[in-house]
Amino acid sequence: MLITPKNEQCRYLNELLLYCRYHLVNSSRSYLHIDLPMDAQSATAVFAAKGIDVTPNKDQGVIKVVKHPGLDGERPMIGDRVTVHYSGKLLSGKKFDCSRDRKEPFCFNVGKGQVLRAWDIGVLSMQKGEVCTFLCKPDYAYGPAGNPNKIPPSSTVIFEMELLKFEGEMLTDDGGIVRRIKVKGDGYSNPNDGASVDVHLEGSCGGRLFDSRDVSFIVGEGEDKGVPLGVDRAMDKMQKGECCILYLKPKYGFGSEGKAEYKIGPDKDVVYEVTLKDFQRAKESWEMDLNEKLDLVVGVKHKGNQYFKAGRYYQALVQYQRIICWLEMECGTGREQQKRIQDFVLTAHLNLALCFLRIKEFSQVVENCNKVIELDENNEKALYRRGEARLLRNEFSLAMEDFQQVLQVNPSNRAARAQISNCQNKIKEHHEQDKKTYANMFQKFAERDAKVCKCTVLG
């Protein structure tokens, strides 16, 4: 019975009693003594008495007992990248695996079927820093086959796990789009570029909700409906019915311009909760004949050009890449059709190079220009753009070679002539800088040698 608070001392005693009661209850619940060997039925009874069944259908397939509670806060979501330490034992007491013995924690994307089913279920129930023990029935572990030389057939196993950390799934190499799945979708199909999608969006910035709506758009053209690039680019990773949280860096949100309509300033991170309600996939390249592709390419190229002129270079990239995907491996019938295909492919690569130049991805500029030069070795635009990229990568000699080739193709190209002069100046500056660097280096060596000699004479 709690003391009735009449003054500060009573209130303090009440808080102390509540604290002690909480920790006594939790320590008794988390204490688990297992005397191995043990049969599966006895193990289930022991774990069930102290732990909780974490399986969705409550069939005691995975029973969890907490040894050390984790930090209060959120738990991993489906798809999160988790890092754990673990130890696995048979009911005989034999240890068959341990990450600590290898002195290296184990990482995986939880809920994606990359590990045992018991792990996917169990880790989703944990908090950061939590240590717990799982009793895992065969259907949730190694099944009727077991694991040769380690796990006998139809074995119930025990895992002790510690959740060290977890973070959202990175959907881009630069970490600009991070996803955390709140509700897993259905099936194995995803929207593709050109697919029609119906979604519900809720966008927030700094905890302030600025966008909440249902919207339909074409994947790759979300910009037309005010959908940020990061949401558009995440579509091909989602399944119908999925609800996820997307953390977008400015590059994939509203960029350096911000969004006045939503009162979002420049270079702000934004968060979108996205529910994919429905979608209709677009035809894949292999599902279309050549004439259908050629008809569609005209509109896709036009859309890419519109995005480019508006300064939406990432959105333009998507359109030009679709053209490459459709036509790069096509041969065509007859000289006229072959030329039409080649013209589309060349233009797409040139436009890709220009987009990559604008966003300063210079290796991609060189790669796309090389593709053009393989088909047309005297292509003036490809040579010039490759030269620009090489110059910006400080590859002055290679850049100068490209600009010299441009002049061989078109002697009246003033821009190329100016760039050659620029390259020559850069090479000269580079050589002067090298001279200073080496002169200072040799001066230091000489001073050091002089000191060594002086010390030797004095000795």
Helices and strands as residue ranges (DSSP letters): H 8-30, H 40-50, E 52-53, E 62-68, E 81-90, E 95-98, E 106-109, H 117-123, E 131-136, G 138-140, E 157-167, E 169-170, E 177-183, E 196-205, E 208-218, G 222-225, H 229-234, G 235-237, E 243-248, G 250-252, G 260-262, E 270-280, G 285-287, H 290-309, H 313-327, H 335-358, H 362-375, H 380-392, H 396-409, H 414-458
